[in-house]
Amino acid sequence: MAFLRLDKYLSDMGIASRKELKQLIRSGRVSVDGKSVLLPETKIDCGSIVSVDGRILKYSKYHYYMMDKPCGILTATEDGRQKTVLDLVTDEMRRMGLFPVGRLDKDTSGVLLLTDDGEFAHRVISPKSSVEKLYYAKVDGIPDAEDVNAFEKGLILGDGTHCLPAKLTLQGDNTCYVTVMEGKYHQVRRMLASRGKPVLELRRMSIGRLKIDDALGPGGFRELEQWEIDAVFLSN
Ligand code: URA
């Protein structure tokens, strides 16, 4: 069992700022295994039942959330002028130190992961991990078999950027699905534009086998279950 200072435990959980936590604990609002603990530096077992104002917490060092990112919001932790995805979450989540895993353009919607686990984020983003990101695109034009072949071979964009082989799935109309294993700047938009099919609408549908939860709605978010975190690294 791991032991932690009570204030560190509560800080990892984003309950309050370090300063506010001391006051919170000293005022008797925090209980450990049913007993009020008044000293912030008390070492507690992470498996203990800790409650704040009667609300029972379940400790985890790292946190993993899925958001249905809406269009019009920046994928960033803060911005002086524009709303970011961190403006959509709770104070508690912001205090956890969550950040977005990779980036969706301002006008792209869909599944975005938020975490405070840097190693996890790196593993999801790195092309070496071959994590598949599936996008639904509405384009100006009708993608065809030649586009499918060009994606399969690996596109070279106008500025000379080489893309890894990618999968384009036709729908027979002006929509398609694109699967990529890397995340270059505006990648899917630039790939489709390079084939003369500029993107009108873009939505990320899944990361690995983790699909967007349509019940969330634009801007909605929820914590992931362990099997969902594992599903990110499974291929389809
Ligand atoms: N590719 C893009 O062009 N934009 C995104 O937001 C994600 C992938």
Boltz pocket constraint, residues with backbone or C-beta under 6 A from the ligand:
constraints:
  - pocket:
      binder: B
      contacts: [[A, 103], [A, 104], [A, 105], [A, 106], [A, 108], [A, 184], [A, 185], [A, 186], [A, 187], [A, 188], [A, 189], [A, 190], [A, 202]]
      max_distance: 6.0
